[in-house]
Amino acid sequence: MGYKVAVVGATGNVGREMLQILAERDFPTDDVVALASSRSIGREVSYGEDDILQVQDLAEYDFSNTDIALFSPGSKVSAEHAPRAAKAGCIVIDNTSQFRMDPDVPLVVPEVNPEDLDWHTKRNIIANPNCSTIQMVVALKPLHDLAKIKRVVVSTYQSTSGAGKAAMDELFNQTRGIFVNDTKQNEEFTKQIAFNVIPHIDVFMDDGTTKEEWKMSVETRKILDKDIAVHATCVRVPVFVGHGEALNIEFLKPVDENDVREALRDAPGVVVVDHRANEGYVTPVECAGEDAVYVSRIRRDTTVKNGISLWVVSDNLRKGAALNTVQIAEMLVRKKLVNAA
């Protein structure tokens, strides 16, 4: 038995990745529909290696005969169309920030809190967390089970693909322009991104935190444990794909470094590459196109009681967005929470 699946925002970075991953993982579909704004009607997008889909108009689409809709069109579009799809009986898995902190919408990472899918029927919408939150909580979950986490201080190194295709183009054009003495204006970023880092993602809040940093804090507490304190500094770096994170974790009780390493090795979705030698760690370049969350540089943090430090990288377009969305759909099928229309 197959399902009818709609991908909303099918022409964007994440939408295209969703289509690719659905095909790669042989998700049980009878029909796949690519949806986007009226500007994209008739455009063609790839589904797997051989199939081509023609983009249809989201505004005119009837969701009543669709089982699952994977949304990644931007928050304003999701705010308008996700509830419409949900009311038509379609289960919505939304990759935008629109519904993440809605108390009636589960915020899910399948390796961390799959049980929260059981109450998705409150609004028929499931939220996909922020890309940086996803890879962090996948790494934190086995450690929180090992010894309760008190506090996390995280610095992120986030690639330009997290800001969309135009942001990636700006990095490429600025880099090329510097070499040929052709200065390009900043359009997608507040400052030059080529050969630079920018400690500013999303808008500033009243307390000086950016909204991206706020998201990491509140989302971690909703997904993992409401008592974990998270302090984040989010930085955009001149990388195309792959987010890096430096985590400093403080536990409530002493933990053994070897136990930490073993817990991570046994955790679903985590790959430990931790050799104290040249090239004995994973960087964003190596994780691009991969599904796992990679953990390296595991060591004690002697500046705090019960402290451990880690380096975590993952493909932000895959596990940080599209893959996690598809894994949620797979979990719905596995738990028999979705019925074919």
One Martini backbone bead per residue (centre of mass of N, CA, C, O) as a GRO file, in nm:
protein
  341
    1MET     BB    1   0.094   0.037   0.024
    2GLY     BB    2   0.034   0.369  -0.070
    3TYR     BB    3   0.108   0.719  -0.081
    4LYS     BB    4   0.006   1.052  -0.082
    5VAL     BB    5   0.248   1.306  -0.168
    6ALA     BB    6   0.335   1.635  -0.068
    7VAL     BB    7   0.550   1.903  -0.190
    8VAL     BB    8   0.624   2.207  -0.032
    9GLY     BB    9   0.862   2.377  -0.197
   10ALA     BB   10   1.000   2.217  -0.454
   11THR     BB   11   1.216   2.453  -0.562
   12GLY     BB   12   1.383   2.431  -0.323
   13ASN     BB   13   1.633   2.307  -0.147
   14VAL     BB   14   1.455   2.126   0.043
   15GLY     BB   15   1.243   2.020  -0.155
   16ARG     BB   16   1.441   1.869  -0.338
   17GLU     BB   17   1.550   1.688  -0.110
   18MET     BB   18   1.288   1.546  -0.042
   19LEU     BB   19   1.250   1.406  -0.314
   20GLN     BB   20   1.515   1.249  -0.307
   21ILE     BB   21   1.466   1.095  -0.035
   22LEU     BB   22   1.208   0.949  -0.100
   23ALA     BB   23   1.348   0.781  -0.323
   24GLU     BB   24   1.596   0.663  -0.175
   25ARG     BB   25   1.396   0.529   0.066
   26ASP     BB   26   1.133   0.410  -0.046
   27PHE     BB   27   0.880   0.549  -0.011
   28PRO     BB   28   0.538   0.468   0.012
   29THR     BB   29   0.424   0.548  -0.307
   30ASP     BB   30   0.169   0.644  -0.553
   31ASP     BB   31   0.205   0.966  -0.512
   32VAL     BB   32   0.368   1.272  -0.630
   33VAL     BB   33   0.359   1.621  -0.534
   34ALA     BB   34   0.441   1.938  -0.670
   35LEU     BB   35   0.466   2.245  -0.481
   36ALA     BB   36   0.392   2.598  -0.545
   37SER     BB   37   0.390   2.879  -0.666
   38SER     BB   38   0.264   3.039  -0.945
   39ARG     BB   39   0.556   3.099  -1.063
   40SER     BB   40   0.613   2.761  -1.087
   41ILE     BB   41   0.435   2.672  -1.296
   42GLY     BB   42   0.568   2.394  -1.486
   43ARG     BB   43   0.796   2.319  -1.350
   44GLU     BB   44   1.080   2.108  -1.313
   45VAL     BB   45   1.130   1.814  -1.107
   46SER     BB   46   1.303   1.582  -0.935
   47TYR     BB   47   1.237   1.215  -0.894
   48GLY     BB   48   1.491   1.090  -0.864
   49GLU     BB   49   1.646   0.957  -1.152
   50ASP     BB   50   1.374   0.948  -1.367
   51ASP     BB   51   1.172   1.151  -1.250
   52ILE     BB   52   0.926   1.402  -1.350
   53LEU     BB   53   0.790   1.700  -1.213
   54GLN     BB   54   0.514   1.910  -1.211
   55VAL     BB   55   0.435   2.209  -1.103
   56GLN     BB   56   0.198   2.317  -0.874
   57ASP     BB   57  -0.057   2.502  -0.731
   58LEU     BB   58  -0.105   2.560  -0.407
   59ALA     BB   59  -0.366   2.744  -0.396
   60GLU     BB   60  -0.533   2.509  -0.579
   61TYR     BB   61  -0.496   2.277  -0.387
   62ASP     BB   62  -0.629   1.957  -0.297
   63PHE     BB   63  -0.588   1.772   0.018
   64SER     BB   64  -0.814   1.541   0.056
   65ASN     BB   65  -0.622   1.309  -0.118
   66THR     BB   66  -0.391   1.354   0.097
   67ASP     BB   67  -0.179   1.221   0.341
   68ILE     BB   68   0.103   1.383   0.295
   69ALA     BB   69   0.277   1.692   0.392
   70LEU     BB   70   0.570   1.859   0.286
   71PHE     BB   71   0.697   2.152   0.436
   72SER     BB   72   0.908   2.435   0.260
   73PRO     BB   73   0.805   2.774   0.197
   74GLY     BB   74   0.765   2.929   0.450
   75SER     BB   75   0.597   3.070   0.707
   76LYS     BB   76   0.363   3.224   0.565
   77VAL     BB   77   0.268   2.987   0.393
   78SER     BB   78   0.219   2.785   0.621
   79ALA     BB   79   0.010   2.954   0.777
   80GLU     BB   80  -0.202   2.927   0.540
   81HIS     BB   81  -0.179   2.603   0.430
   82ALA     BB   82  -0.149   2.394   0.659
   83PRO     BB   83  -0.434   2.413   0.790
   84ARG     BB   84  -0.583   2.340   0.531
   85ALA     BB   85  -0.465   2.057   0.504
   86ALA     BB   86  -0.541   1.948   0.786
   87LYS     BB   87  -0.855   1.986   0.752
   88ALA     BB   88  -0.851   1.775   0.497
   89GLY     BB   89  -0.668   1.520   0.636
   90CYS     BB   90  -0.374   1.608   0.624
   91ILE     BB   91  -0.053   1.544   0.709
   92VAL     BB   92   0.168   1.777   0.855
   93ILE     BB   93   0.515   1.854   0.772
   94ASP     BB   94   0.697   2.123   0.912
   95ASN     BB   95   1.000   2.321   0.839
   96THR     BB   96   0.917   2.560   0.975
   97SER     BB   97   0.865   2.803   1.245
   98GLN     BB   98   0.552   2.841   1.288
   99PHE     BB   99   0.483   2.561   1.496
  100ARG     BB  100   0.700   2.481   1.714
  101MET     BB  101   0.561   2.645   1.982
  102ASP     BB  102   0.310   2.493   1.969
  103PRO     BB  103   0.140   2.307   2.209
  104ASP     BB  104  -0.028   2.134   1.964
  105VAL     BB  105   0.271   2.077   1.844
  106PRO     BB  106   0.492   1.859   1.752
  107LEU     BB  107   0.850   1.830   1.815
  108VAL     BB  108   1.055   1.631   1.590
  109VAL     BB  109   1.296   1.365   1.661
  110PRO     BB  110   1.311   1.036   1.608
  111GLU     BB  111   1.569   0.974   1.804
  112VAL     BB  112   1.424   1.129   2.060
  113ASN     BB  113   1.067   1.189   2.021
  114PRO     BB  114   0.844   0.979   1.891
  115GLU     BB  115   0.604   0.988   2.101
  116ASP     BB  116   0.486   1.274   2.006
  117LEU     BB  117   0.318   1.169   1.759
  118ASP     BB  118   0.057   1.072   1.919
  119TRP     BB  119  -0.042   1.407   1.932
  120HIS     BB  120  -0.095   1.527   1.629
  121THR     BB  121  -0.424   1.548   1.622
  122LYS     BB  122  -0.480   1.832   1.732
  123ARG     BB  123  -0.375   1.959   1.419
  124ASN     BB  124  -0.222   1.778   1.202
  125ILE     BB  125   0.069   1.881   1.305
  126ILE     BB  126   0.425   1.875   1.235
  127ALA     BB  127   0.736   1.971   1.357
  128ASN     BB  128   1.040   2.094   1.242
  129PRO     BB  129   1.327   2.170   1.340
  130ASN     BB  130   1.595   2.327   1.363
  131CYS     BB  131   1.890   2.248   1.226
  132SER     BB  132   2.072   2.291   1.484
  133THR     BB  133   1.896   2.135   1.683
  134ILE     BB  134   1.894   1.853   1.567
  135GLN     BB  135   2.198   1.776   1.588
  136MET     BB  136   2.219   1.829   1.891
  137VAL     BB  137   1.995   1.630   2.008
  138VAL     BB  138   2.113   1.371   1.894
  139ALA     BB  139   2.371   1.399   2.078
  140LEU     BB  140   2.228   1.446   2.364
  141LYS     BB  141   2.038   1.211   2.430
  142PRO     BB  142   2.244   0.984   2.528
  143LEU     BB  143   2.360   1.174   2.754
  144HIS     BB  144   2.097   1.223   2.912
  145ASP     BB  145   2.062   0.917   2.976
  146LEU     BB  146   2.333   0.886   3.131
  147ALA     BB  147   2.343   1.207   3.229
  148LYS     BB  148   2.212   1.469   3.330
  149ILE     BB  149   2.153   1.774   3.186
  150LYS     BB  150   2.208   2.115   3.268
  151ARG     BB  151   2.418   2.243   3.040
  152VAL     BB  152   2.451   2.441   2.728
  153VAL     BB  153   2.723   2.543   2.518
  154VAL     BB  154   2.685   2.697   2.190
  155SER     BB  155   2.865   2.698   1.878
  156THR     BB  156   2.806   2.803   1.554
  157TYR     BB  157   2.865   2.680   1.197
  158GLN     BB  158   2.685   2.816   0.939
  159SER     BB  159   2.570   2.765   0.644
  160THR     BB  160   2.435   2.917   0.358
  161SER     BB  161   2.200   2.709   0.293
  162GLY     BB  162   2.024   2.802   0.542
  163ALA     BB  163   1.943   3.076   0.355
  164GLY     BB  164   1.967   2.969   0.069
  165LYS     BB  165   2.040   3.006  -0.261
  166ALA     BB  166   2.112   3.311  -0.260
  167ALA     BB  167   2.333   3.279  -0.043
  168MET     BB  168   2.518   3.093  -0.205
  169ASP     BB  169   2.557   3.292  -0.439
  170GLU     BB  170   2.692   3.513  -0.273
  171LEU     BB  171   2.942   3.357  -0.197
  172PHE     BB  172   3.038   3.296  -0.483
  173ASN     BB  173   3.045   3.592  -0.598
  174GLN     BB  174   3.233   3.716  -0.385
  175THR     BB  175   3.473   3.531  -0.421
  176ARG     BB  176   3.520   3.589  -0.720
  177GLY     BB  177   3.532   3.904  -0.700
  178ILE     BB  178   3.794   3.927  -0.532
  179PHE     BB  179   3.987   3.800  -0.757
  180VAL     BB  180   3.869   4.033  -0.986
  181ASN     BB  181   3.787   4.310  -0.865
  182ASP     BB  182   3.455   4.252  -0.799
  183THR     BB  183   3.239   4.407  -0.617
  184LYS     BB  184   2.990   4.289  -0.395
  185GLN     BB  185   2.692   4.316  -0.266
  186ASN     BB  186   2.494   4.305   0.012
  187GLU     BB  187   2.186   4.105   0.038
  188GLU     BB  188   2.159   3.845   0.238
  189PHE     BB  189   2.371   3.991   0.411
  190THR     BB  190   2.506   4.224   0.640
  191LYS     BB  191   2.779   4.099   0.542
  192GLN     BB  192   3.045   3.978   0.437
  193ILE     BB  193   3.103   3.626   0.361
  194ALA     BB  194   3.357   3.628   0.227
  195PHE     BB  195   3.614   3.566   0.429
  196ASN     BB  196   3.390   3.529   0.667
  197VAL     BB  197   3.210   3.607   0.974
  198ILE     BB  198   2.862   3.597   1.117
  199PRO     BB  199   2.709   3.696   1.435
  200HIS     BB  200   2.418   3.665   1.250
  201ILE     BB  201   2.091   3.512   1.295
  202ASP     BB  202   1.853   3.673   1.240
  203VAL     BB  203   1.695   3.845   1.468
  204PHE     BB  204   1.689   4.073   1.713
  205MET     BB  205   1.652   4.090   2.050
  206ASP     BB  206   1.616   4.260   2.344
  207ASP     BB  207   1.868   4.082   2.488
  208GLY     BB  208   2.069   4.016   2.218
  209THR     BB  209   1.941   3.789   2.099
  210THR     BB  210   1.889   3.575   1.860
  211LYS     BB  211   1.649   3.383   1.717
  212GLU     BB  212   1.831   3.136   1.668
  213GLU     BB  213   1.920   3.110   1.965
  214TRP     BB  214   1.639   3.082   2.084
  215LYS     BB  215   1.554   2.826   1.934
  216MET     BB  216   1.764   2.632   2.059
  217SER     BB  217   1.653   2.657   2.345
  218VAL     BB  218   1.339   2.600   2.323
  219GLU     BB  219   1.354   2.338   2.154
  220THR     BB  220   1.518   2.161   2.345
  221ARG     BB  221   1.310   2.169   2.575
  222LYS     BB  222   1.073   2.043   2.413
  223ILE     BB  223   1.222   1.775   2.322
  224LEU     BB  224   1.400   1.685   2.589
  225ASP     BB  225   1.415   1.926   2.833
  226LYS     BB  226   1.294   2.185   3.036
  227ASP     BB  227   1.577   2.199   3.228
  228ILE     BB  228   1.758   2.286   3.002
  229ALA     BB  229   2.033   2.486   2.950
  230VAL     BB  230   2.075   2.730   2.674
  231HIS     BB  231   2.371   2.866   2.511
  232ALA     BB  232   2.389   3.067   2.214
  233THR     BB  233   2.610   3.103   1.917
  234CYS     BB  234   2.539   3.228   1.594
  235VAL     BB  235   2.719   3.143   1.287
  236ARG     BB  236   2.818   3.256   0.978
  237VAL     BB  237   2.974   3.072   0.712
  238PRO     BB  238   3.194   3.000   0.425
  239VAL     BB  239   2.968   2.765   0.353
  240PHE     BB  240   2.751   2.564   0.181
  241VAL     BB  241   2.756   2.273   0.344
  242GLY     BB  242   2.724   2.244   0.673
  243HIS     BB  243   2.715   2.206   1.019
  244GLY     BB  244   2.875   2.340   1.306
  245GLU     BB  245   2.948   2.232   1.658
  246ALA     BB  246   3.024   2.362   1.982
  247LEU     BB  247   3.015   2.165   2.280
  248ASN     BB  248   2.923   2.249   2.623
  249ILE     BB  249   2.879   2.012   2.886
  250GLU     BB  250   2.668   1.994   3.178
  251PHE     BB  251   2.635   1.787   3.449
  252LEU     BB  252   2.489   1.654   3.745
  253LYS     BB  253   2.711   1.429   3.706
  254PRO     BB  254   2.948   1.225   3.676
  255VAL     BB  255   3.153   1.151   3.383
  256ASP     BB  256   3.274   0.930   3.149
  257GLU     BB  257   3.437   0.953   2.861
  258ASN     BB  258   3.392   0.655   2.762
  259ASP     BB  259   3.085   0.654   2.805
  260VAL     BB  260   3.023   0.874   2.605
  261ARG     BB  261   3.136   0.733   2.356
  262GLU     BB  262   2.953   0.480   2.372
  263ALA     BB  263   2.677   0.621   2.366
  264LEU     BB  264   2.721   0.744   2.084
  265ARG     BB  265   2.778   0.480   1.924
  266ASP     BB  266   2.479   0.359   2.006
  267ALA     BB  267   2.338   0.582   1.860
  268PRO     BB  268   2.102   0.692   1.667
  269GLY     BB  269   2.248   0.879   1.396
  270VAL     BB  270   2.544   0.823   1.504
  271VAL     BB  271   2.891   0.920   1.436
  272VAL     BB  272   3.210   0.827   1.545
  273VAL     BB  273   3.499   1.057   1.497
  274ASP     BB  274   3.782   1.001   1.728
  275HIS     BB  275   4.099   1.112   1.653
  276ARG     BB  276   4.416   1.207   1.790
  277ALA     BB  277   4.458   1.335   1.482
  278ASN     BB  278   4.507   1.383   1.180
  279GLU     BB  279   4.187   1.362   1.047
  280GLY     BB  280   4.018   1.273   1.333
  281TYR     BB  281   3.770   1.429   1.189
  282VAL     BB  282   3.475   1.613   1.113
  283THR     BB  283   3.354   1.802   0.841
  284PRO     BB  284   3.140   1.959   0.633
  285VAL     BB  285   3.253   1.837   0.371
  286GLU     BB  286   3.208   1.529   0.459
  287CYS     BB  287   2.884   1.555   0.534
  288ALA     BB  288   2.798   1.608   0.263
  289GLY     BB  289   2.531   1.388   0.175
  290GLU     BB  290   2.472   1.292   0.461
  291ASP     BB  291   2.283   1.152   0.744
  292ALA     BB  292   2.457   1.195   0.974
  293VAL     BB  293   2.579   1.250   1.301
  294TYR     BB  294   2.886   1.394   1.382
  295VAL     BB  295   3.140   1.297   1.627
  296SER     BB  296   3.396   1.492   1.787
  297ARG     BB  297   3.619   1.594   2.022
  298ILE     BB  298   3.626   1.420   2.282
  299ARG     BB  299   3.617   1.586   2.610
  300ARG     BB  300   3.716   1.740   2.878
  301ASP     BB  301   3.580   1.996   3.098
  302THR     BB  302   3.770   2.164   3.348
  303THR     BB  303   3.594   2.441   3.406
  304VAL     BB  304   3.379   2.232   3.500
  305LYS     BB  305   3.156   2.047   3.646
  306ASN     BB  306   3.088   1.789   3.458
  307GLY     BB  307   3.254   1.812   3.175
  308ILE     BB  308   3.185   1.823   2.810
  309SER     BB  309   3.328   1.807   2.480
  310LEU     BB  310   3.215   1.884   2.137
  311TRP     BB  311   3.192   1.787   1.785
  312VAL     BB  312   2.935   1.884   1.543
  313VAL     BB  313   2.813   1.734   1.231
  314SER     BB  314   2.591   1.831   0.947
  315ASP     BB  315   2.352   1.812   0.709
  316ASN     BB  316   2.120   2.069   0.680
  317LEU     BB  317   1.943   1.952   0.435
  318ARG     BB  318   1.900   1.684   0.566
  319LYS     BB  319   1.890   1.637   0.879
  320GLY     BB  320   1.815   1.955   0.914
  321ALA     BB  321   1.543   1.871   0.724
  322ALA     BB  322   1.450   1.655   0.502
  323LEU     BB  323   1.513   1.390   0.649
  324ASN     BB  324   1.352   1.439   0.908
  325THR     BB  325   1.082   1.460   0.765
  326VAL     BB  326   1.082   1.173   0.642
  327GLN     BB  327   1.121   1.023   0.914
  328ILE     BB  328   0.848   1.106   1.024
  329ALA     BB  329   0.683   0.964   0.807
  330GLU     BB  330   0.795   0.682   0.869
  331MET     BB  331   0.692   0.677   1.165
  332LEU     BB  332   0.393   0.694   1.100
  333VAL     BB  333   0.385   0.425   0.952
  334ARG     BB  334   0.506   0.242   1.176
  335LYS     BB  335   0.271   0.349   1.389
  336LYS     BB  336  -0.005   0.377   1.238
  337LEU     BB  337  -0.088   0.714   1.185
  338VAL     BB  338  -0.149   0.646   0.875
  339ASN     BB  339  -0.386   0.671   0.605
  340ALA     BB  340  -0.495   0.587   0.314
  341ALA     BB  341  -0.710   0.758   0.092
   0.00000   0.00000   0.00000
